[in-house]
Amino acid sequence: MIDLTINEAVLTKAVDQARERDFRIPTFKQMRDPSLVPEDVKSRLADVGLWDLDPLNLFRITWHNTPTTTGGGYGGVNYFEIPPEISGVAARIVILEGKWFPTGAHKVGAAFGCLAPRLVTGQFDPVSTKAVWPSTGNYCRGGAYDSNLLGCESIAILPEGMSAERFEWLESVAGEIIRTPGTESNVKEIFDKCNELSASGEDLMIFNQFDEFGNYLWHYSVTGPAMEEVINEVLGDSGRFAGVTLTTGSAGTIASGDYLKQKFPGSKIVAGEAVQCPTMIYNGFGEHRIEGIGDKHIPWIHNVRNTDMAMGIDDEASVSIIRLFNEPAGRAYLQDQGVSSELIEKLPLLGISGVGNMLMAIKMAKFYELDGDDVIVTVGTDSMEMYQSRLAEMTQERGEFTELDAAGTYHRHLLGQGIDHVQELGYYDRKRIHNLKYYTWVEQQGKTYDEIQAQWYDQDYWTNIQAMADPIDDLIEAFNAQIG
């Protein structure tokens, strides 16, 4: 659970630092509905760039930012729709755009959801304690960014095989960067490094996205309502919301599905992973290239009992499609297939995992034979801004992307997407996946047998977490009031 015990002595230090650095922090309500943001903050944001290391950008941790790099205000949720010319299905596939967060990825919000409760309770000392952000990509970037804005030191931990753009940007933001062995699938190596740091005696606090319920709560309270807003906008009079499809890295974003299922009880939550590392589907393991989704374990914060389907995506499909969407020959081919120029300009909003999320939506539509009245929602966690080096690497390895390559990718990985590696989850299928948590979290990471049982059997376990946003908001407002 999220501990809200107050440490008055440390809280006083945190308030003093916030006053000295002249910042306030946003509430969950304000991130969900920026019309509640104070007018003086809105006016000052007019001169601040989206990625600037300015504490005002804490108030840009929202899905409602104007889609511009400098000086934007707030508007509707940024999203676009994938047409049948790309998906090959009649169902409407809607993608929320993560690019328009500071750092270019919505993970900056998940990190805030973990850090803010510790800050406003005085459990975290921003003056002397280092914030440690273990990640397979964007979460540690978001955590380092939030830490910088709040004036505290940070340590970013991520696999050495992640894209060069992540490391280059972190050099200017994080206090320290630790590269662990491997790539997306090497999550245990990240945990091992965290345990090593914990035993070092250094003054630090580890914000592990895989077991921090602030990650879950932020997506339940902020991403879920943003999706609901978009769904209500696109449904019309006869539409049906079919469900949400999300690859599970930390399984934070999939908490939005818990929110949506409460609003649309007939909807489904589809959890995805790479076929090359099929932990949920086949209890399998391996390595893959869908950057940002960690595997070989089930995250502690994944509400598996509420998940309706597990689905595998071929990583070759994702990396080939980013070439189709971004290389000149691919974009020309898509135009020849009837894809509008306006939509083609939107496609770089999808990074590798965003393409994976889109492919999941296509597979879901085919599996359930959905029609044009059905709406599926997913997210583009980040954009191709983080993966230009990958395009260059693939050109070096495979040669220039040609019209023939474009045709092959389009017909094989988009129109030819099948319903293989898809499993509808019954009660015992879900329990099997949930039970996999035991080996990582109870045996290795010190969680208790009683809590893993409570996650499955206690009907109030998850709803109690979902109800914590308002109490945290009260503490944030009290914190801001003390700053003056």
Secondary structure, DSSP 8 states (H G I E B T S, - for coil): -------HHHHHHHHHHHHHHT-----HHHHH-GGGS-HHHHHHHTT-BTT-S-GGGGGG-STTB-SSSBS--B-S--EEEE-HHHHSSSSEEEEEEGGGSGGGSTHHHHHHHHHHHHHHHTSS-TTT-EEEEE-SSHHHHHHHHHHHHHT--EEEEEETTS-HHHHHHHTTT-SEEEEESSSTT-HHHHHHHHHHHHTTT-SEEE--TTT-HHHHHHIIIIIHHHHHHHHHHHHTTT-EEEEEEEE-SSS-TTHHHHHHHHHSTT-EEEEEEETTS-HHHHS-------TT---SS--TT--GGG--EEEEE-HHHHHHHHHHHHSHHHHHHHHHTT--HHHHHHGGG--HHHHHHHHHHHHHHHHTT--TTEEEEEEE-S-GGG-HHHHHHHHHHH----HHHHHHHIIIIITT---TTEEE--HHHHHHHHHTHIIIIITTT---HHHHHHHHH-TTHHHHHHTTHHHHHHHHHHHHHHH-
